[in-house]
Amino acid sequence: MKYIITCLLLFCIWSNDLFAQYILPQQLEKIRMEDQLYWDQGPNNLSPTGFGKSFHTEWNAFRIENATLDSIVWFDSTKPDNSQNFVNKFSYNYDDEKNHVKTTSYIWRENENLWDPQNEYFYEYDADKKIQTILRKIWDAELKVFEIKFKTEYFYKGDVLDRIKIFSKSFGDDWSKLFLFNIVYSDQLPVSQIQYVYDEKTDLWFGYRNWSYSYDSDMHLAFSVIQEFDYALSDWINVEEYQYEYDINGDPYEIYLNRWYDNLRIWLEEIKYELTFDEDHLQEDYLLPKGSIDSKYKLVQNDYLIFELETETFVQKQNGIYYYSDDLTSIAETNNTEIMAYPNPVGHFLTIDSNMEKGLLEILDMSGCRIFTSEFENGEPVNLEMIPPGMYVFLIKNKEQQVIFKIVKSQN
């Protein structure tokens, strides 16, 4: 069996802004390549995290026509239930050949009630659909334009990713060296990756970070350890550790970030990611952007939790909702449409603003079973306290029209 391990989008490793692009602390990344090895990124430190076995090796096989992951919207879970709790948004574009060609990241400006652009990423491929170049543009708020700032180039040995180089824009059309990444494999699995930083004065590359990987008996990534080189000690020092838990389908449903405390000589829990999958839909049926998680089933939600020492429990801070083109309505994109439902996700009360003044409200679970029916009146809060957490289809209708959309119910 071929093992597919994702190719790292390392162009975003040096910038917190690029955290927001692909690896918010909530997001998981992968580069898909037809019948090639893959390389996954970690959820927070942008490290590669090959998730082991792949369920599918053919990129374009058996896909639903025009079915794509269009956007991911992140919400602040700590805000009151009646607030507009957007945080970040990432939208994706594809060409006619089903290549992911562009990603745009936004940040929500609550005072201005709008999405403010931050970054654009453009992807270029070779004839075999292997990623060759990624250009990153940064939004200039004063000039109101995107400007090219960084470039990432990928180098292969045959079909296997070997090296990645990152350049920054200097003067005119010149590019300055920034980072170099070398990847080491064993039995077609990545076992380590070293990041070097370029020193212009000496024209030399110096070791900066090292990622090492270990796998379980099913060839799933079990641990990813990140170290930084200490030149005073001439040794690699532990920094972070990622631990991965898989469900019976082989999908990573929990990921823990542990931080190393050298004075205590122990790893302590810091962050937890909880992923939710829709088992009614296979992930292979969707065209995905570079960096999407390699899973059997469709990923619909990613929760970000922080460990609190006072209570010794994980507390949810943010959650990301995945919007696909075959969803009935993407609520996060309805700022200028005929309906807005908020907050989404919702705890107790959902407010629906629509041009439909009255009608019938029906709520269905993802299997199509009707679980709730009531009269609808525009602007009146809908009490969802008794509905368990999950994703639901909302149907509002009267004699003239009907509206269908999806809402995520969070913990009360």
Buried (B, 14 or more C-beta within 10 A) or exposed (E): EEBBBBBBBBBBBBBEBBBBBBBBBBBBBBBBBEEBBBBBBBBBBBBBBBBBBBBBBEBEEEBBEEBBBBBBBBBBBEBEBBEBBBBBBBBBBBEEEBBBBBBBBBBBEEEEEEBEBBBBBBBEBEEEBBBBBBBBBBBEEEEEEBEBBBBBBBEBEEEBBBBBBBBBBEEEEEBEBBBBBBBEBEEEBBBBBBBBBBEEEEEEBEBBBBBBBEBEEEBBBBBBBBBBBEEEEEEBEBBBBBBBBBBEEBBBBBBBBBBBEEEEEEBEBBBBBBBBBBEEBBBBBBBBBBBBBBBBBBBBBBBBBBBEEEEEEBEBBBBBBBBBBBBEBBBBBBEEBEBBBBBBBBBBBBBBEBEBEEBEBBBBBBEEEEEBEEEBEBEBEBEBEEBEBBBBBBBBBEEEEEBBBBBBBBEE
